[in-house]
Amino acid sequence: MRRLRTATDAAEDRGVEVTSEVVGDLAPMDCAEITQLSSPVEQALSFRMNAVHLVVNATPQKVSLSVVCRGIRDAPVAEARLRAWDGAEVITLDDTVWLLVEHADG
């Protein structure tokens, strides 16, 4: 999750209020798995917005990343960009965009 630290730091440097939490212990993952999970999240963290809340939930069989971006500028464009990622679930309501990406073993 070091890759996400860089993206959250960049968001904070732009004045975005960032909150995050990690639930559980991350199992080892290979580079492809890490990229699959982190790339859409990194893109979400790059959008112009007021606040973002990131939750990493890990079990021995599954890792999910939930990102709620609030006060996002041009939410329809952000939604379209995030939907382009394979396996990304995206919900938009007004200026809030929620992204969910998951990786399961097996």
VENBELVEN-V710486 format. One record per pair of residues at least 12 apart in sequence whose ideal C-beta (glycine too) atoms are under 10 Angstrom apart, sorted by the first residue. I is the first residue (numbers start at 1). J is the second residue. Records with the same first field share a line. If there is no record, write none. Layout:
I=J, J
This chain:
1=20, 22, 26, 29, 34, 37, 38, 41, 54, 56, 58, 63, 65
2=34, 38
3=34, 35, 37, 38, 39, 41, 42
4=20, 34, 37, 38, 41, 42, 45, 54, 56, 65, 67
5=20
6=38, 42, 45
7=38, 39, 41, 42, 43, 44, 45, 46, 52, 54
8=20, 41, 42, 45, 52, 54
9=45
10=42, 45, 46
11=42, 44, 45, 46, 47, 48, 49, 51, 52, 54, 69
12=45, 52
14=45, 46, 47, 48, 49
15=48, 49, 50
16=45, 46, 47, 48, 49, 50, 51, 52, 69, 70, 71, 72
17=49, 50, 51, 52, 53, 70, 71
18=45, 51, 52, 53, 54
19=51, 52, 53, 54, 55, 68
20=52, 53, 54, 55, 56, 67
21=53, 54, 55, 56, 57, 66
22=54, 55, 56, 57, 58
23=55, 56, 57, 58, 59, 64
24=56, 57, 58, 59, 60, 62, 63, 64
25=58, 59, 60
26=56, 58, 59, 63
27=58, 59, 60, 61, 62, 63, 103, 105
29=63, 103, 105
32=103
33=63, 103, 105
34=63, 103
36=85, 86, 87, 88, 101, 102, 103
37=56, 63, 64, 65, 87, 101, 102, 103
38=65, 101
39=85, 86, 88, 101
40=65, 67, 81, 82, 83, 84, 85, 86, 87, 88, 89, 90, 99, 100, 101
41=54, 56, 65, 66, 67, 82, 85, 88, 99, 100, 101
42=67
43=67, 78, 81, 82, 84, 85, 88, 99
44=65, 67, 68, 69, 72, 78, 81, 82, 85, 88, 90, 97, 98, 99, 101
45=67, 69, 99
46=78, 81
47=69, 72, 73, 74, 75, 77, 78, 81, 82, 97
48=69, 71, 72, 73, 74, 78
49=68, 69, 70, 71, 72, 73, 75, 78, 95, 96, 97
50=69, 70, 71, 72, 73, 95, 96
51=68, 69, 70, 71, 72, 96
52=67, 68, 69, 70, 71, 72, 97, 99
53=66, 67, 68, 69, 70, 98
54=66, 67, 68, 69, 99
55=67, 68, 100
57=102
58=103
59=104, 105
60=105
61=103, 104, 105, 106
62=102, 103, 104, 105, 106
63=101, 102, 103, 104, 105
64=89, 100, 101, 102, 103, 104
65=88, 99, 100, 101, 102, 103
66=89, 98, 99, 100, 101, 102
67=82, 88, 90, 97, 98, 99, 100, 101
68=91, 96, 97, 98, 99, 100
69=82, 92, 95, 96, 97, 98, 99
70=94, 95, 96, 97, 98
71=94, 95, 96
72=92, 94, 95, 96, 97
73=95
74=95
75=92, 93, 94, 95, 96, 97
76=92, 97
77=97
78=90, 92, 95, 97, 99
79=91, 92, 97, 98, 99
80=92
81=97
82=97, 98, 99, 100, 101
83=99
85=99, 101
86=101
87=100, 101, 102, 103
88=100, 101, 102
89=101, 102
